[in-house]
Amino acid sequence: MGNRASLDSIAGTYNGVLPPNVETTLTLNADGTYLLIRTFKENQNEQRGTFHVLDSNVLMLVHPSSGDNIFYKVRDINSIILIDSFGNEPKKEDRKSYTLKKKG
């Protein structure tokens, strides 16, 4: 298994506030489905779909209606970070702002 993230180990609910001040809750289910809830200035947006594990620790959230996939990288057992479609993480000084933490 090594460094590869398994669906069971990453399943759970992650939350945080991503720029520009968007409260974000992402629930990853062991069956490969997700629910993403983003709240910005009282407006809530729900998105559901499936996700895939790429390159052992990159999560691709498939957005069926728009085709715009969202990518996160598994940082450790309790956090994931929003990355761009090329796999690039935010600059070191900005990483904390793009990280979602797993709820206990």
N, CA, C and O atoms as a GROMACS GRO file, in nm:
protein
  416
    1MET      N    1   0.082  -0.118   0.000
    1MET     CA    2   0.000   0.000   0.000
    1MET      C    3   0.087   0.125   0.000
    1MET      O    4   0.064   0.215  -0.080
    2GLY      N    5   0.186   0.131   0.087
    2GLY     CA    6   0.281   0.241   0.087
    2GLY      C    7   0.216   0.377   0.106
    2GLY      O    8   0.137   0.396   0.198
    3ASN      N    9   0.249   0.470   0.018
    3ASN     CA   10   0.204   0.608   0.030
    3ASN      C   11   0.070   0.632  -0.040
    3ASN      O   12   0.020   0.744  -0.041
    4ARG      N   13   0.014   0.529  -0.096
    4ARG     CA   14  -0.109   0.545  -0.173
    4ARG      C   15  -0.229   0.569  -0.082
    4ARG      O   16  -0.250   0.495   0.014
    5ALA      N   17  -0.306   0.671  -0.113
    5ALA     CA   18  -0.426   0.700  -0.035
    5ALA      C   19  -0.536   0.603  -0.077
    5ALA      O   20  -0.565   0.589  -0.195
    6SER      N   21  -0.597   0.536   0.020
    6SER     CA   22  -0.708   0.447  -0.011
    6SER      C   23  -0.838   0.521   0.014
    6SER      O   24  -0.842   0.617   0.090
    7LEU      N   25  -0.945   0.476  -0.052
    7LEU     CA   26  -1.074   0.541  -0.033
    7LEU      C   27  -1.117   0.537   0.113
    7LEU      O   28  -1.174   0.634   0.164
    8ASP      N   29  -1.089   0.426   0.181
    8ASP     CA   30  -1.127   0.415   0.322
    8ASP      C   31  -1.051   0.516   0.408
    8ASP      O   32  -1.109   0.574   0.500
    9SER      N   33  -0.923   0.537   0.380
    9SER     CA   34  -0.843   0.626   0.465
    9SER      C   35  -0.876   0.773   0.440
    9SER      O   36  -0.859   0.855   0.530
   10ILE      N   37  -0.920   0.808   0.320
   10ILE     CA   38  -0.950   0.949   0.294
   10ILE      C   39  -1.098   0.983   0.311
   10ILE      O   40  -1.135   1.100   0.313
   11ALA      N   41  -1.182   0.880   0.325
   11ALA     CA   42  -1.325   0.906   0.344
   11ALA      C   43  -1.345   0.987   0.471
   11ALA      O   44  -1.280   0.964   0.572
   12GLY      N   45  -1.437   1.082   0.462
   12GLY     CA   46  -1.466   1.166   0.578
   12GLY      C   47  -1.508   1.304   0.533
   12GLY      O   48  -1.521   1.330   0.413
   13THR      N   49  -1.528   1.393   0.628
   13THR     CA   50  -1.570   1.530   0.599
   13THR      C   51  -1.456   1.625   0.632
   13THR      O   52  -1.399   1.621   0.742
   14TYR      N   53  -1.424   1.710   0.536
   14TYR     CA   54  -1.317   1.808   0.550
   14TYR      C   55  -1.381   1.946   0.542
   14TYR      O   56  -1.475   1.968   0.465
   15ASN      N   57  -1.330   2.041   0.621
   15ASN     CA   58  -1.382   2.175   0.607
   15ASN      C   59  -1.276   2.280   0.634
   15ASN      O   60  -1.172   2.253   0.693
   16GLY      N   61  -1.306   2.401   0.586
   16GLY     CA   62  -1.216   2.513   0.602
   16GLY      C   63  -1.273   2.631   0.525
   16GLY      O   64  -1.382   2.624   0.468
   17VAL      N   65  -1.197   2.740   0.524
   17VAL     CA   66  -1.237   2.859   0.450
   17VAL      C   67  -1.132   2.882   0.342
   17VAL      O   68  -1.016   2.910   0.371
   18LEU      N   69  -1.175   2.870   0.215
   18LEU     CA   70  -1.085   2.888   0.102
   18LEU      C   71  -1.105   3.027   0.044
   18LEU      O   72  -1.215   3.083   0.051
   19PRO      N   73  -1.000   3.084  -0.015
   19PRO     CA   74  -1.014   3.217  -0.078
   19PRO      C   75  -1.120   3.214  -0.186
   19PRO      O   76  -1.132   3.113  -0.255
   20PRO      N   77  -1.196   3.320  -0.206
   20PRO     CA   78  -1.197   3.445  -0.128
   20PRO      C   79  -1.301   3.438  -0.017
   20PRO      O   80  -1.412   3.489  -0.034
   21ASN      N   81  -1.267   3.379   0.094
   21ASN     CA   82  -1.356   3.371   0.210
   21ASN      C   83  -1.479   3.283   0.184
   21ASN      O   84  -1.591   3.320   0.219
   22VAL      N   85  -1.457   3.167   0.124
   22VAL     CA   86  -1.565   3.073   0.093
   22VAL      C   87  -1.558   2.958   0.194
   22VAL      O   88  -1.462   2.880   0.196
   23GLU      N   89  -1.662   2.948   0.277
   23GLU     CA   90  -1.669   2.837   0.371
   23GLU      C   91  -1.695   2.710   0.292
   23GLU      O   92  -1.792   2.702   0.217
   24THR      N   93  -1.607   2.611   0.308
   24THR     CA   94  -1.610   2.492   0.223
   24THR      C   95  -1.619   2.367   0.309
   24THR      O   96  -1.541   2.350   0.403
   25THR      N   97  -1.715   2.279   0.276
   25THR     CA   98  -1.726   2.149   0.341
   25THR      C   99  -1.729   2.043   0.230
   25THR      O  100  -1.815   2.046   0.142
   26LEU      N  101  -1.635   1.952   0.237
   26LEU     CA  102  -1.624   1.846   0.137
   26LEU      C  103  -1.636   1.712   0.208
   26LEU      O  104  -1.554   1.679   0.294
   27THR      N  105  -1.737   1.634   0.171
   27THR     CA  106  -1.754   1.500   0.226
   27THR      C  107  -1.716   1.399   0.119
   27THR      O  108  -1.776   1.394   0.012
   28LEU      N  109  -1.615   1.318   0.150
   28LEU     CA  110  -1.571   1.212   0.060
   28LEU      C  111  -1.621   1.080   0.116
   28LEU      O  112  -1.596   1.047   0.232
   29ASN      N  113  -1.691   1.004   0.034
   29ASN     CA  114  -1.747   0.876   0.078
   29ASN      C  115  -1.661   0.761   0.026
   29ASN      O  116  -1.600   0.771  -0.081
   30ALA      N  117  -1.657   0.652   0.102
   30ALA     CA  118  -1.575   0.537   0.066
   30ALA      C  119  -1.619   0.473  -0.066
   30ALA      O  120  -1.543   0.396  -0.126
   31ASP      N  121  -1.742   0.505  -0.112
   31ASP     CA  122  -1.788   0.448  -0.239
   31ASP      C  123  -1.744   0.532  -0.360
   31ASP      O  124  -1.783   0.502  -0.473
   32GLY      N  125  -1.663   0.637  -0.335
   32GLY     CA  126  -1.612   0.717  -0.446
   32GLY      C  127  -1.700   0.834  -0.485
   32GLY      O  128  -1.679   0.895  -0.590
   33THR      N  129  -1.800   0.867  -0.402
   33THR     CA  130  -1.886   0.982  -0.429
   33THR      C  131  -1.848   1.095  -0.333
   33THR      O  132  -1.786   1.072  -0.229
   34TYR      N  133  -1.889   1.217  -0.369
   34TYR     CA  134  -1.861   1.330  -0.282
   34TYR      C  135  -1.978   1.427  -0.280
   34TYR      O  136  -2.064   1.426  -0.368
   35LEU      N  137  -1.978   1.510  -0.176
   35LEU     CA  138  -2.070   1.623  -0.164
   35LEU      C  139  -1.984   1.743  -0.126
   35LEU      O  140  -1.916   1.741  -0.024
   36LEU      N  141  -1.989   1.847  -0.208
   36LEU     CA  142  -1.913   1.969  -0.185
   36LEU      C  143  -2.012   2.082  -0.160
   36LEU      O  144  -2.096   2.112  -0.245
   37ILE      N  145  -2.002   2.145  -0.044
   37ILE     CA  146  -2.090   2.257  -0.009
   37ILE      C  147  -2.002   2.380   0.010
   37ILE      O  148  -1.911   2.381   0.094
   38ARG      N  149  -2.030   2.483  -0.069
   38ARG     CA  150  -1.955   2.609  -0.057
   38ARG      C  151  -2.053   2.720  -0.023
   38ARG      O  152  -2.157   2.735  -0.087
   39THR      N  153  -2.018   2.798   0.078
   39THR     CA  154  -2.102   2.909   0.121
   39THR      C  155  -2.021   3.038   0.112
   39THR      O  156  -1.914   3.049   0.173
   40PHE      N  157  -2.073   3.135   0.037
   40PHE     CA  158  -2.006   3.263   0.020
   40PHE      C  159  -2.110   3.373   0.033
   40PHE      O  160  -2.204   3.380  -0.045
   41LYS      N  161  -2.093   3.458   0.132
   41LYS     CA  162  -2.185   3.569   0.155
   41LYS      C  163  -2.331   3.522   0.156
   41LYS      O  164  -2.415   3.574   0.083
   42GLU      N  165  -2.360   3.423   0.238
   42GLU     CA  166  -2.496   3.371   0.257
   42GLU      C  167  -2.549   3.288   0.139
   42GLU      O  168  -2.658   3.232   0.149
   43ASN      N  169  -2.476   3.277   0.030
   43ASN     CA  170  -2.519   3.195  -0.084
   43ASN      C  171  -2.452   3.059  -0.073
   43ASN      O  172  -2.330   3.049  -0.064
   44GLN      N  173  -2.533   2.954  -0.074
   44GLN     CA  174  -2.481   2.819  -0.062
   44GLN      C  175  -2.493   2.745  -0.195
   44GLN      O  176  -2.596   2.752  -0.262
   45ASN      N  177  -2.386   2.675  -0.230
   45ASN     CA  178  -2.380   2.600  -0.355
   45ASN      C  179  -2.345   2.456  -0.321
   45ASN      O  180  -2.241   2.429  -0.260
   46GLU      N  181  -2.431   2.362  -0.362
   46GLU     CA  182  -2.405   2.220  -0.339
   46GLU      C  183  -2.368   2.154  -0.469
   46GLU      O  184  -2.430   2.178  -0.572
   47GLN      N  185  -2.267   2.069  -0.463
   47GLN     CA  186  -2.224   1.996  -0.582
   47GLN      C  187  -2.200   1.851  -0.541
   47GLN      O  188  -2.135   1.823  -0.441
   48ARG      N  189  -2.254   1.759  -0.620
   48ARG     CA  190  -2.236   1.616  -0.594
   48ARG      C  191  -2.173   1.552  -0.716
   48ARG      O  192  -2.190   1.599  -0.828
   49GLY      N  193  -2.102   1.445  -0.692
   49GLY     CA  194  -2.043   1.373  -0.804
   49GLY      C  195  -1.957   1.260  -0.754
   49GLY      O  196  -1.972   1.212  -0.641
   50THR      N  197  -1.866   1.217  -0.839
   50THR     CA  198  -1.773   1.111  -0.802
   50THR      C  199  -1.632   1.168  -0.802
   50THR      O  200  -1.605   1.273  -0.862
   51PHE      N  201  -1.544   1.099  -0.733
   51PHE     CA  202  -1.404   1.141  -0.734
   51PHE      C  203  -1.315   1.021  -0.761
   51PHE      O  204  -1.353   0.906  -0.737
   52HIS      N  205  -1.198   1.050  -0.812
   52HIS     CA  206  -1.099   0.947  -0.844
   52HIS      C  207  -0.969   0.982  -0.773
   52HIS      O  208  -0.938   1.099  -0.753
   53VAL      N  209  -0.893   0.879  -0.736
   53VAL     CA  210  -0.761   0.899  -0.679
   53VAL      C  211  -0.661   0.883  -0.792
   53VAL      O  212  -0.651   0.776  -0.853
   54LEU      N  213  -0.586   0.990  -0.820
   54LEU     CA  214  -0.484   0.989  -0.925
   54LEU      C  215  -0.346   0.995  -0.861
   54LEU      O  216  -0.331   1.051  -0.752
   55ASP      N  217  -0.247   0.940  -0.925
   55ASP     CA  218  -0.108   0.951  -0.878
   55ASP      C  219  -0.097   0.927  -0.728
   55ASP      O  220  -0.019   0.994  -0.660
   56SER      N  221  -0.171   0.834  -0.677
   56SER     CA  222  -0.170   0.787  -0.539
   56SER      C  223  -0.219   0.886  -0.434
   56SER      O  224  -0.270   0.842  -0.331
   57ASN      N  225  -0.206   1.017  -0.454
   57ASN     CA  226  -0.251   1.107  -0.348
   57ASN      C  227  -0.319   1.233  -0.402
   57ASN      O  228  -0.336   1.331  -0.329
   58VAL      N  229  -0.357   1.231  -0.528
   58VAL     CA  230  -0.430   1.344  -0.585
   58VAL      C  231  -0.574   1.302  -0.607
   58VAL      O  232  -0.601   1.198  -0.666
   59LEU      N  233  -0.668   1.384  -0.557
   59LEU     CA  234  -0.810   1.355  -0.573
   59LEU      C  235  -0.866   1.443  -0.684
   59LEU      O  236  -0.844   1.565  -0.685
   60MET      N  237  -0.937   1.383  -0.775
   60MET     CA  238  -1.004   1.459  -0.880
   60MET      C  239  -1.154   1.447  -0.858
   60MET      O  240  -1.211   1.339  -0.871
   61LEU      N  241  -1.217   1.560  -0.825
   61LEU     CA  242  -1.362   1.564  -0.809
   61LEU      C  243  -1.422   1.591  -0.946
   61LEU      O  244  -1.400   1.698  -1.004
   62VAL      N  245  -1.497   1.496  -0.996
   62VAL     CA  246  -1.558   1.510  -1.128
   62VAL      C  247  -1.687   1.589  -1.114
   62VAL      O  248  -1.773   1.555  -1.033
   63HIS      N  249  -1.699   1.694  -1.194
   63HIS     CA  250  -1.819   1.777  -1.193
   63HIS      C  251  -1.893   1.751  -1.323
   63HIS      O  252  -1.862   1.811  -1.425
   64PRO      N  253  -1.992   1.661  -1.320
   64PRO     CA  254  -2.056   1.615  -1.443
   64PRO      C  255  -2.123   1.724  -1.525
   64PRO      O  256  -2.118   1.719  -1.648
   65SER      N  257  -2.186   1.821  -1.462
   65SER     CA  258  -2.263   1.918  -1.540
   65SER      C  259  -2.174   2.020  -1.610
   65SER      O  260  -2.203   2.059  -1.723
   66SER      N  261  -2.066   2.065  -1.545
   66SER     CA  262  -1.983   2.168  -1.607
   66SER      C  263  -1.859   2.110  -1.674
   66SER      O  264  -1.804   2.172  -1.764
   67GLY      N  265  -1.816   1.992  -1.631
   67GLY     CA  266  -1.694   1.936  -1.685
   67GLY      C  267  -1.569   1.995  -1.623
   67GLY      O  268  -1.457   1.956  -1.656
   68ASP      N  269  -1.588   2.091  -1.531
   68ASP     CA  270  -1.474   2.151  -1.462
   68ASP      C  271  -1.441   2.068  -1.340
   68ASP      O  272  -1.511   2.075  -1.238
   69ASN      N  273  -1.336   1.989  -1.349
   69ASN     CA  274  -1.297   1.905  -1.238
   69ASN      C  275  -1.219   1.987  -1.135
   69ASN      O  276  -1.154   2.086  -1.170
   70ILE      N  277  -1.227   1.946  -1.010
   70ILE     CA  278  -1.158   2.013  -0.900
   70ILE      C  279  -1.055   1.914  -0.846
   70ILE      O  280  -1.083   1.795  -0.834
   71PHE      N  281  -0.938   1.964  -0.813
   71PHE     CA  282  -0.830   1.877  -0.768
   71PHE      C  283  -0.785   1.914  -0.626
   71PHE      O  284  -0.769   2.031  -0.593
   72TYR      N  285  -0.766   1.810  -0.545
   72TYR     CA  286  -0.710   1.825  -0.411
   72TYR      C  287  -0.596   1.726  -0.398
   72TYR      O  288  -0.596   1.621  -0.462
   73LYS      N  289  -0.500   1.760  -0.315
   73LYS     CA  290  -0.390   1.669  -0.286
   73LYS      C  291  -0.400   1.631  -0.140
   73LYS      O  292  -0.420   1.717  -0.054
   74VAL      N  293  -0.385   1.502  -0.111
   74VAL     CA  294  -0.386   1.455   0.027
   74VAL      C  295  -0.253   1.493   0.090
   74VAL      O  296  -0.147   1.445   0.049
   75ARG      N  297  -0.258   1.580   0.191
   75ARG     CA  298  -0.136   1.625   0.258
   75ARG      C  299  -0.094   1.523   0.364
   75ARG      O  300   0.022   1.483   0.370
   76ASP      N  301  -0.189   1.482   0.444
   76ASP     CA  302  -0.164   1.382   0.548
   76ASP      C  303  -0.299   1.320   0.582
   76ASP      O  304  -0.398   1.343   0.512
   77ILE      N  305  -0.304   1.243   0.687
   77ILE     CA  306  -0.427   1.169   0.719
   77ILE      C  307  -0.543   1.262   0.754
   77ILE      O  308  -0.658   1.220   0.747
   78ASN      N  309  -0.514   1.387   0.792
   78ASN     CA  310  -0.619   1.477   0.838
   78ASN      C  311  -0.637   1.602   0.754
   78ASN      O  312  -0.714   1.690   0.792
   79SER      N  313  -0.569   1.615   0.640
   79SER     CA  314  -0.586   1.737   0.563
   79SER      C  315  -0.562   1.715   0.414
   79SER      O  316  -0.484   1.630   0.372
   80ILE      N  317  -0.634   1.796   0.335
   80ILE     CA  318  -0.617   1.798   0.191
   80ILE      C  319  -0.602   1.943   0.148
   80ILE      O  320  -0.648   2.034   0.217
   81ILE      N  321  -0.536   1.964   0.034
   81ILE     CA  322  -0.511   2.099  -0.013
   81ILE      C  323  -0.559   2.114  -0.156
   81ILE      O  324  -0.540   2.025  -0.239
   82LEU      N  325  -0.622   2.226  -0.185
   82LEU     CA  326  -0.671   2.256  -0.319
   82LEU      C  327  -0.551   2.283  -0.409
   82LEU      O  328  -0.464   2.364  -0.374
   83ILE      N  329  -0.545   2.216  -0.525
   83ILE     CA  330  -0.435   2.238  -0.619
   83ILE      C  331  -0.493   2.270  -0.756
   83ILE      O  332  -0.613   2.254  -0.779
   84ASP      N  333  -0.408   2.315  -0.847
   84ASP     CA  334  -0.457   2.343  -0.982
   84ASP      C  335  -0.458   2.215  -1.065
   84ASP      O  336  -0.412   2.110  -1.019
   85SER      N  337  -0.510   2.222  -1.186
   85SER     CA  338  -0.525   2.103  -1.270
   85SER      C  339  -0.392   2.045  -1.315
   85SER      O  340  -0.388   1.935  -1.369
   86PHE      N  341  -0.283   2.118  -1.294
   86PHE     CA  342  -0.150   2.067  -1.330
   86PHE      C  343  -0.082   2.001  -1.211
   86PHE      O  344   0.030   1.950  -1.223
   87GLY      N  345  -0.150   2.001  -1.095
   87GLY     CA  346  -0.094   1.938  -0.976
   87GLY      C  347  -0.009   2.031  -0.892
   87GLY      O  348   0.057   1.986  -0.798
   88ASN      N  349  -0.010   2.160  -0.924
   88ASN     CA  350   0.070   2.256  -0.848
   88ASN      C  351  -0.002   2.302  -0.722
   88ASN      O  352  -0.120   2.337  -0.725
   89GLU      N  353   0.071   2.300  -0.611
   89GLU     CA  354   0.017   2.351  -0.486
   89GLU      C  355   0.031   2.502  -0.483
   89GLU      O  356   0.113   2.559  -0.556
   90PRO      N  357  -0.048   2.568  -0.400
   90PRO     CA  358  -0.031   2.713  -0.383
   90PRO      C  359   0.108   2.742  -0.327
   90PRO      O  360   0.174   2.653  -0.273
   91LYS      N  361   0.151   2.866  -0.340
   91LYS     CA  362   0.280   2.906  -0.284
   91LYS      C  363   0.282   2.876  -0.134
   91LYS      O  364   0.178   2.877  -0.068
   92LYS      N  365   0.400   2.850  -0.082
   92LYS     CA  366   0.414   2.808   0.057
   92LYS      C  367   0.341   2.901   0.154
   92LYS      O  368   0.274   2.854   0.246
   93GLU      N  369   0.353   3.032   0.133
   93GLU     CA  370   0.290   3.126   0.227
   93GLU      C  371   0.137   3.125   0.218
   93GLU      O  372   0.070   3.175   0.308
   94ASP      N  373   0.081   3.069   0.109
   94ASP     CA  374  -0.064   3.065   0.091
   94ASP      C  375  -0.126   2.929   0.122
   94ASP      O  376  -0.248   2.916   0.125
   95ARG      N  377  -0.044   2.827   0.145
   95ARG     CA  378  -0.095   2.690   0.158
   95ARG      C  379  -0.200   2.675   0.266
   95ARG      O  380  -0.299   2.604   0.247
   96LYS      N  381  -0.179   2.740   0.378
   96LYS     CA  382  -0.273   2.726   0.489
   96LYS      C  383  -0.414   2.771   0.447
   96LYS      O  384  -0.514   2.715   0.492
   97SER      N  385  -0.420   2.872   0.361
   97SER     CA  386  -0.549   2.926   0.315
   97SER      C  387  -0.624   2.831   0.222
   97SER      O  388  -0.744   2.847   0.203
   98TYR      N  389  -0.554   2.733   0.165
   98TYR     CA  390  -0.615   2.642   0.069
   98TYR      C  391  -0.631   2.500   0.125
   98TYR      O  392  -0.659   2.406   0.050
   99THR      N  393  -0.613   2.485   0.254
   99THR     CA  394  -0.618   2.353   0.317
   99THR      C  395  -0.751   2.329   0.386
   99THR      O  396  -0.803   2.416   0.456
  100LEU      N  397  -0.806   2.210   0.366
  100LEU     CA  398  -0.926   2.166   0.436
  100LEU      C  399  -0.884   2.061   0.539
  100LEU      O  400  -0.805   1.972   0.509
  101LYS      N  401  -0.936   2.073   0.661
  101LYS     CA  402  -0.901   1.980   0.768
  101LYS      C  403  -1.015   1.881   0.791
  101LYS      O  404  -1.132   1.915   0.784
  102LYS      N  405  -0.976   1.759   0.818
  102LYS     CA  406  -1.075   1.654   0.844
  102LYS      C  407  -1.137   1.673   0.981
  102LYS      O  408  -1.068   1.698   1.080
  103LYS      N  409  -1.270   1.661   0.984
  103LYS     CA  410  -1.340   1.670   1.113
  103LYS      C  411  -1.328   1.537   1.185
  103LYS      O  412  -1.342   1.431   1.125
  104GLY      N  413  -1.301   1.545   1.315
  104GLY     CA  414  -1.279   1.428   1.397
  104GLY      C  415  -1.393   1.338   1.400
  104GLY      O  416  -1.388   1.234   1.466
   0.00000   0.00000   0.00000
